Amino acid sequence: MADRSILMEQLRFHHNFYLYEESVIRDAIQALHTQFPSAQFLYSVKCNPAGRVLDTVFSQGLGADAASAAEVDFAWQRGVPKDRIYFSAPGRTEADFRRVWGRCVLIADSLHELEMISRIAAERGDAAEVGVRLNPDFTFTADQGVPGKFGIDQEAFFAQAPALAALPGIRLVGIHVHAKSQELDAAALAGYHRKMFRLAEQVQTLLGTPLQFVNFGSGLGIPFAAGDAPLDLETVGASFRAALADFRKTAPDTRILIETGRYVVGKSGTYVTTVLDKKVSRGKTFLLLCGTLNAFARPAVSRMVRSYTDSPAPCEPLFTCPWSEALIPLTDRAEQETVTLAGNLCTAADIIAQDITLPRMEIGDGLALTNAGCYAAVMTPMQFASLTPPAQLLLTMDGRVVNA
Ligand SMILES: Cc1ncc(COP(=O)(O)O)c(C=O)c1O
């Protein structure tokens, strides 16, 4: 979490705000470059597309994993070259492809998308180099595939690869898989990487030529709950480097891509809100906070899920685990109080914690919530009740606080 005095200072200007720390983002990227020196990392823009966050990430040499035409534009406008912007998402239109044509690498998510890209390329007289997203016949933990809405089933692709490679206007040059987010088990991640290298070798054999790129997707997790042990990145990196050395024997020039969103920015963000009101109702104390469900939705979603079951399964990136952020009152009071933390929306669903014991807070006090750098502001329905959205700020390397 950012230095408390910096958060307190910003509370003088904002009732609620996000603060992202540039140094934390840079440190995370440095760790990735150290452990995966031969990989090109692609930042998953959807995770946090704030302009200054993108500037920071791209200035450190990351490319873009763009999930919409607009995200391709964000990266392109910041000078990211075409061969470092990969556009991959399900359910796109011809207009999406035409809008980004020539400014990124296209990854087809379905047979229909491959045909669409082929048609546009043929019409333009282009030879588009495209990748395909595959739904592999394995998961992180099993040697068997699962049905899914993403990509083309590996078996279907293998059965049709020669015909697909012969579609007019396109050259199949890469594969993309993203099987899971938020893995904290180094052995599981390393096992997934090995399966991916094997899949890439199979595709190369099938196409009779080395691939230009293999995109491993993400999986790199970060600790959210207090008890989460951080991912052992050194172990994952060492295993990856060994598997890559083998793969290089058949594919010396293939670009190795790894996508990541949360690993780069998740821990960099703190959300801060203010106690706007305090009331006691029939023996229960309520703190009314500025902007919860409509400013940082994850804690309210988490509370909702906790209320349904004691052992909820993750539903990334909306719900990772119970108590996926720490609640830190920005007060020095020692005495404790049991309170319910509710937001200022006109809906009873806007509650982030019930009957929780915290240091006593009064009207005007701040409350900080951690892990707010990823899937936070961007995944929050901010239009409801037309309240003012929270500020998004960046703490720069030289200690300035600027709009993010
Ligand atoms: C295809 C793809 N790549 C990368 C990511 C980023 O995942 P993470 O934030 O876990 O790194 C996602 C997240 O949903 C994704 O769908």
Ligand as a Chemical Component Dictionary entry (heavy atoms), coordinates in Angstrom:
data_LIG
# 
_chem_comp.id                   LIG 
_chem_comp.type                 NON-POLYMER 
_chem_comp.pdbx_formal_charge   0 
_chem_comp.three_letter_code    LIG 
# 
loop_
_chem_comp_atom.comp_id 
_chem_comp_atom.atom_id 
_chem_comp_atom.alt_atom_id 
_chem_comp_atom.type_symbol 
_chem_comp_atom.charge 
_chem_comp_atom.model_Cartn_x 
_chem_comp_atom.model_Cartn_y 
_chem_comp_atom.model_Cartn_z 
_chem_comp_atom.pdbx_ordinal 
LIG C1 C1 C 0 -6.661 -13.785 -22.952 1  
LIG C2 C2 C 0 -6.243 -13.161 -21.683 2  
LIG N1 N1 N 0 -4.963 -12.830 -21.516 3  
LIG C3 C3 C 0 -4.519 -12.242 -20.388 4  
LIG C4 C4 C 0 -5.377 -11.950 -19.368 5  
LIG C5 C5 C 0 -4.826 -11.253 -18.159 6  
LIG O1 O1 O 0 -4.926 -12.034 -17.066 7  
LIG P1 P1 P 0 -4.182 -11.660 -15.699 8  
LIG O2 O2 O 0 -4.674 -10.339 -15.261 9  
LIG O3 O3 O 0 -4.571 -12.752 -14.827 10 
LIG O4 O4 O 0 -2.705 -11.617 -15.996 11 
LIG C6 C6 C 0 -6.729 -12.301 -19.470 12 
LIG C7 C7 C 0 -7.660 -12.023 -18.379 13 
LIG O5 O5 O 0 -8.810 -12.288 -18.408 14 
LIG C8 C8 C 0 -7.171 -12.916 -20.663 15 
LIG O6 O6 O 0 -8.452 -13.251 -20.847 16 
# 
loop_
_chem_comp_bond.comp_id 
_chem_comp_bond.atom_id_1 
_chem_comp_bond.atom_id_2 
_chem_comp_bond.value_order 
_chem_comp_bond.pdbx_ordinal 
LIG C1 C2 SING 1  
LIG C2 N1 SING 2  
LIG C2 C8 DOUB 3  
LIG N1 C3 DOUB 4  
LIG C3 C4 SING 5  
LIG C4 C5 SING 6  
LIG C4 C6 DOUB 7  
LIG C5 O1 SING 8  
LIG O1 P1 SING 9  
LIG P1 O2 DOUB 10 
LIG P1 O3 SING 11 
LIG P1 O4 SING 12 
LIG C6 C7 SING 13 
LIG C6 C8 SING 14 
LIG C7 O5 DOUB 15 
LIG C8 O6 SING 16 
# 
